[in-house]
Amino acid sequence: MISISLVLPNEELPETEPDVIDEKIGKQVDLIIDGEAGGLDFTTILDMTGDEPVILREGLGHC
């Protein structure tokens, strides 16, 4: 799962428009949910593929 703070390769700021996100990576994800506008602060990214979660980027979601 990703949020609007996803910064795509070769870009400096996150893309926040669902239609643009769908155009750029829609074929690589199963579902895009438009949760309305949010901030541009980065969120935490977790790798949940192993036995234990691993923090890949610490952001607003980290306690």
Secondary structure, DSSP 8 states (H G I E B T S, - for coil): ---TT---TT-SS----HHHHHHHHGGG-S---------SS---EEE-SSSS-EEEE--TT--
